[in-house]
Amino acid sequence: MMAARKKTTRKKTTRKKTTRKKATRKTNRRKAVRKKAAELLGEELPKSLKALSRQLRRDLNAIEKQIGTARVGTRRSLTRVIRDASHQLGALEARGQKEWRAMSTRARNEVQRTVRRVRRAAKRR
């Protein structure tokens, strides 16, 4: 019967190098770019919730007309786009115009992505 050997040597811990302070210009530049992108996204969305809902409903109606003649795979993806967009639109309308104006950039980005998906799906045909 063999006994298990014990390790007698320990690994020496390596010293970590101290991190250098980064230049502040880089972070300021990143923030400026982020802010600019957020402003651009905000400009693409209509100022009022009513205008957005009018646009989305028009695009959704166009997609619904395409569903009848589309193939099975396309039909499924179009149906999913319609379902997601209408749920999001319903949630936005429930919140109201006041919250639409005060909405965060993350929420605006989600709405923008949904609008793009709907427009792409409407142009697919």
C-alpha positions in Angstrom: 0.0 0.0 0.0 1.4 3.3 -1.1 1.0 6.4 1.0 0.0 9.6 -0.8 2.9 12.1 -0.9 2.5 15.5 0.6 3.7 18.5 -1.3 6.5 20.1 0.5 7.1 23.1 -1.6 4.7 26.0 -2.0 4.5 28.3 -5.0 5.8 31.7 -4.3 3.2 34.4 -4.8 4.0 36.9 -7.5 3.9 40.5 -6.9 1.2 42.4 -8.8 2.2 45.4 -10.6 0.5 48.6 -9.6 -1.8 49.9 -12.2 -1.0 53.2 -13.8 -3.4 56.0 -13.7 -5.1 56.3 -17.1 -5.3 59.5 -18.9 -8.5 61.3 -18.4 -8.8 62.3 -22.0 -9.6 58.8 -23.0 -12.6 58.4 -20.6 -13.9 61.8 -21.5 -13.7 61.0 -25.2 -15.6 57.7 -24.6 -18.3 59.6 -22.7 -18.6 62.1 -25.5 -19.0 59.4 -28.1 -21.6 57.6 -25.9 -23.5 60.8 -25.4 -23.4 61.6 -29.1 -24.8 58.1 -30.0 -27.6 58.5 -27.4 -28.5 61.8 -28.9 -28.6 60.4 -32.4 -30.9 57.6 -31.2 -33.1 60.0 -29.5 -33.5 62.1 -32.6 -34.7 59.1 -34.7 -37.5 58.4 -32.3 -40.5 60.8 -32.5 -40.9 63.3 -29.8 -44.5 62.2 -29.0 -45.7 58.8 -28.1 -48.7 59.3 -30.3 -46.4 59.8 -33.4 -44.5 56.6 -32.6 -47.6 54.6 -32.1 -48.9 55.8 -35.5 -45.7 54.8 -37.2 -45.5 51.4 -35.6 -49.2 50.6 -36.3 -48.7 51.5 -40.0 -45.7 49.2 -40.2 -47.4 46.5 -38.3 -50.4 46.6 -40.6 -48.0 46.3 -43.6 -46.4 43.2 -42.0 -49.8 41.6 -41.3 -50.7 41.9 -45.0 -47.4 40.1 -45.9 -48.0 37.2 -43.5 -50.7 35.7 -45.6 -48.4 35.2 -48.6 -45.2 34.5 -46.8 -43.5 31.1 -46.3 -43.7 29.2 -43.0 -40.3 30.3 -41.7 -40.9 33.9 -42.7 -44.4 33.8 -41.4 -43.1 32.8 -37.9 -40.5 35.5 -37.8 -43.0 38.2 -38.9 -45.5 37.0 -36.3 -42.8 37.2 -33.6 -41.9 40.7 -34.7 -45.5 41.8 -34.6 -46.1 40.2 -31.2 -42.9 41.8 -29.6 -43.6 45.2 -31.1 -47.2 45.3 -30.1 -46.4 44.2 -26.5 -43.8 46.9 -26.2 -46.1 49.5 -27.8 -48.8 48.6 -25.3 -46.4 49.0 -22.4 -45.3 52.4 -23.6 -48.8 53.6 -24.1 -49.7 52.4 -20.6 -46.9 54.5 -19.2 -48.0 57.6 -21.0 -46.5 60.6 -22.7 -44.9 62.1 -19.5 -42.8 59.0 -19.0 -42.0 58.8 -22.7 -40.2 62.1 -22.5 -38.4 61.1 -19.3 -37.4 57.6 -20.5 -33.9 56.5 -20.0 -31.4 55.9 -22.8 -31.5 52.1 -22.3 -35.3 52.0 -22.7 -35.0 54.3 -25.8 -32.4 51.9 -27.3 -34.8 49.0 -26.8 -37.6 50.9 -28.5 -35.3 51.9 -31.3 -34.2 48.3 -31.8 -37.9 47.2 -32.0 -38.7 50.0 -34.5 -35.8 48.9 -36.7 -36.9 45.3 -36.5 -40.4 46.3 -37.6 -39.2 48.4 -40.4 -36.9 45.7 -41.7 -39.7 43.2 -41.5 -42.0 45.6 -43.4 -39.5 46.1 -46.2 -38.6 42.4 -46.5 -41.1 41.7 -49.3 
